[in-house]
Amino acid sequence: MFLTDDANTHIKKAVIRSQHVQRNWDLEKEMPQDDVDLLVHAATNCPSKQNFRFYDLHVIQDRDTIERIYSHTKGLGITNPETGKAEFTTNSQVLAHTLFVFTDTVRSERYVQKWKEDDFAMDFNWKRDQDMAVGIAAGYINVIASQLGYGTGCCACFESDKVVEELGLSSSETHVILMMGVGIKGSDKNRRIHQETGVMMPTHTKEPINVTYI
């Protein structure tokens, strides 16, 4: 089935919008649960190697929990516009209406058998395939959220043990792989303005990807 020209254009625009990180949110509005459920469906049914489970997904909508997790994200490097000096700040992408947190998972018996027989029980293989699976899931969330009109932002700067503790999990057995905020964009600010500090965060032009048709 081929898409119409209008559908192609709509999807292309959604892809470009999905590049643009959102750093402030209109928290006076509510995100419909149906939309959240759709994003969960995408993140849990997207492709992974041989359909193995490589992560657990935590969907956080409780505002107090989101703000506590946000307090553990001070690792984003910026230049302070007032002093001109480099410093670290929190990541306000996490403050979105819904926070998706990808964590490590218990490996299934089917995976362990395959891992021992085919991959020589090498942790490198697990980590490689896990990173790939999380990347695909985050990509699904990102583009679909963009098509629905939401802003998104991924966060890899966090204290994993403290986030795990906020989730009520065992830090000795679990680590956080990626966090991703999805929500309604702030309408009165540039998308790059930090939700709390008001600092204009930097932007970067997408580097061109070399494409070869054979």
Residue, then its C-alpha position, 0 to 999 in steps of 0.5 A: m500500500f502506497l501513501t499519498d503525497d499528503a501522507n508522505t509530507h506529513i510523515k516527513k514533517a513529523v520526522i523533522r519535528s522529532q529532531h527538536v528537543q522540547r525543554n519546557w512543558d504546559l503542565e496546566k494541560e493533561m495528556p490523554q491516557d489513550d495517547v500514553d497507551l499508544l506510545v506504550h504499545a509502540a515501545t513494547n511491540c516494536p522490533s527487537k532481535q528475535n523478539f527477545r525482551f531486552y528492557d523493562l519499561h516504567v511509565i511515570q505520570d505521577r508528578d511528585t515522582i517525576e520531579r524527584i527523578y528530575s532532581h537526579t539529572k544534573g549532568l547536562g553540560i552547558t555554558n552559563p550565559e551570565t558567567g561564560k563558564a562551563e557548568f552542569t545543569t538538570n535536564s528539564q526534558v524529564l519534566a514532561h507529562t509522561l516519563f518513560v524509563f527504560t531499565d535492565t531486565v531479567r533475561s528470559e530462559r529462551y534468550v539465555q539458552k541462545w546466548k550461551e549456545d550462539d554468543f558464547a555467553m559474551d556480555f558484549n552481545w547482550k549489551r549491543d542488542q539491548d542498546m539496539a532494542v532501546g534505541i528502536a523503542a525510543g525511536y518509535i516513541n519519538v516519531i509517533a509522539s511527534q505525529l500526535g503533536y507532542g514534544t519529546g526529549c531523551c535523557a542520558c545524564f542521570e544518577s542511575d542508582k538514585v533513579v532506580e531507588e525512586l522507582g522502588l527497584s533494587s539498585s544492585e540488580t538494575h540500571v537505567i538505560l535511558m529516560m524519555g519525556v513526552g508531553i504537551k509543549g510549552s506555548d509561551k516559550n521557545r522550546r529550548i528554554h529550560q523549564e526551571t532555570g530559564v536558560m536558553m539551551p544550545t542547538h545543533t544542526k543535524e549532521p548529514i548522513n552518507v547514503t549510498y544506493i546500490 
